[in-house]
Amino acid sequence: MTSRNLAVALGACATMWLGGCSDNTTAPQVEMAEREIAAATAETAALAAEVRQLAAAAGITALQRPAPVRPQLSLLGQALAFDKVLSGNRDISCMTCHLAGAGTVDGRSTSIGQGASGLGTARVHPQNKFVHRNAPSLFNLHVMSPLTWDGRVFTDAGGVVRTPGAPLRAGQRAVLEFGPLSALPMFPVLSRGEMRADAGNELAAVADDQPQRVWKFLMRRLGEIPEYRTMFESAYPGQTFDNMDFAHAGNAMGGWIAAVFAFNNTPWDRMLAGNDDAMTEVQLRGARAFLGSAKCSMCHNGPLFTDRKFHNVAVAQVGPGFGDGSDGRDDFGRMRKTGNSADRYSFRTPPLRNVELTAPYGHDGAIVSLRSWVDHYSQSDAKLRSYDAGQLEPLFQGTVQSTAEAILLTRDSRLRRLVLETQTVDEITEFLKALTDPGARDMRQVVPVRVPSGLSVDGAP
């Protein structure tokens, strides 16, 4: 039975029950409506059971909450994440591009880093400078590895956190309590475009191949603020600030992110737990297609809906690029780390929890709506060749690279000849909305009123 027929049956029952059924001529109608409701309930239960079986076969399980984070560490991490003191010219914080009230992203194809003003889609840079890639969300990173679009922060097979671009010392790795998430905040501060700047401060004067020196200067800044010295020593009992390293700062920010951005109260999770009515019929049909005929779960699996691998899914290259190609405006993705030409244009499979909140999509934000992102996978070669730059903000419309054929040389073979019906695209889109936790829609309550440096706080109440 369709949702529409079920609604009609329920309405008929309500009318008859409210109006009374003393006339025996209405009894068959009541019995018929009740049978239709029972049949619809059984149909929904059967569909939900089928989806659970498909999910189990794909290795998609419930998401566990992170272990509790000690309050003093979380408070330190929150302060650091919002404090512009960590940027070269003290004009941007880690959270400037990860807005708590906007799905922990900024709504831009690629972010605007230091030297700019405003937030989100209203942020502007005087030279119209953008950073290389789309800002990934911060949701559920406590169980995510590798991190970043090209996987440059990860845990190896032996459980050791690796950061090839700026190797950590053994003592620094020993500080990390939350795996690669603890190391992640140590890297935006090294990027000139994101936070460090090219000039005007002592961090900018450090050569790019000396990350340890940048981190040392940052700890010197923090040590000049008495409140931070107290917060660090409270977060790490028995240790003195002067014996700490920037890894302690990264670990604190990682702990705070793990504590506040973990979400698993979604319709999907409730359905997995046995609630047949947690998802709509359309969402259940979309889940069935996602896990079955559409083959989405071949790459989007596990509790976060990602295989943690790297794939080329035929996304057009837009924006400033990453220094690759003849003009430096291309981005070779995973190949930048592996040196393997087969990895050219491959990027990490994005996790899908709360994906509804994190537009635009792709490593460069080339696709602006969730439905368009789903539809892209149907006949993706043709979609790439006919990519519509008109969906982008004006500053990006002239940046589309003419690299479609080069991208298709290494396009994931699983996309070949994949065609989805319009209804299937609609249903999968609705299913993805069932991965949204209502609590993630607006997290502005996590923004502090002030930070120890006294600098302004972006998004402060």
C-alpha positions, 0 to 999 in steps of 0.5 A: 500500500502506498503512503497516500492510500494509507493516509486515505484509510486512516482518514476514513477510519478516523471519520468513522470512529469519531462519528460512531459506528452504530449503523451496521452498514458502516461495519464493513467499511471499518473492517476494510479500512482496518485491514488496509492499515494492517496491510500497510503496517506489515508492508512497511515492516517487511520493507524495513526488515529488508533494508536491515538485511541489506545494511548488514550485508553491506557492513553498515552498522550503528554508530557508537558514541565516543568515550567521554572526554574530560571536561577540562580538556574539552573546554581547552579545545573549544577555546583553541578552536575558536581563538584567532590567536592560532592564525598568523595575523590573528584574523581567523580561527579554526571554526571560521570555516566550520560554522557551528550553525551551518553544518560545520561547513561554510557553504562555499565551494572552497573556503576563504581563509586568512586575510578576509572578513565576514562568514560563510557565503558572505565572507569576502577576500580583498583579492578574491583568494580561496583555499584549495578545497571544500571544507569537510564537515566535523561530524563523527570524526572520532571514528574516521580515518583517513582524514582530509580529502587526500588522506594525508592524516591517517592511522596506519595498520599498526595503529600509529598516527601518520602525517607524511606532509609534516611528520610528528615526533614520537613524543607528539604522537604519544600525546594524541588520545583521539587518533588522527583527529587529535593531529588534524588541528595541527595542520590548518595553522601551517597553511599560508592560505588557510591561517598562517599568511604569507607575511606580517607575523612571526609564523609567516617568516618560518620556511614551509619545511619547518612545521615544528618551528611554527608549532613552537611559536604558537605555543610561545603565543599561548604561553603569553596568555596566563589563562591558557597556561592554567587551562592547559595544566588543568587539562593535563594534570601533573604536567606543566605548560612549559613542558607541553607541545602544540600536540597538546593543543591539537589533542584538546581540539580533537577531544572537543570535536569528538565530544560535541560533533558526534551524532547518531540519533537519526531516523536511520539509527532508530530504524536499524534499532527496530523502529519500523516507522522511524523512516518514511516509505519513500526513505525506505525505498531509497535505502533499498536502492542505495544498498541494492540496485544503485550500488551506492553502498559499494563505496558508502558503507560502514557506520559512517557510510564510507569505505575510507578509500579514494575514488575518482567519481568524475567531479569537474575541477573548479576553483583555484586548484592545488598547483597541479596541471599546466597552469597550476589550477588543477588538483590531482587529489590522492596522486599528490600523496602516492605519486601513483598516476592511477590515483589522479583525481581520486578523493576520499569517499565522503561520509554521509551522516548529516550530509543534507547539511553540508552542501556544496558537494565534492572535493571542490564543492562543484555540485551545489545541491544534495539531489544534484549530487545523487543525480551526478552518479547517474551517467556521470561521464555525460554529467561531467562533459556537460557540467553546468558552471551556472550553478556556482557562485559568480567568482567560480563560474570562470574557473572550470577546468577543461579536463573532463577527458583526463578525469575520465581516464581514471574514473572509477569503473563502477560508475560505468553505465550506471543509470538511475531513474528519476524516481530512484534519484528522488528516493535516494535523496530522501533516504540521505535526509534520514541520516540527519540528526536533528541536533546537528541542524544548529549547533550555535550553542557550542560557540563561546562568548569569549576566548582567552586571547580577548580576540573576537569570536566568529559566530559568538552569541 
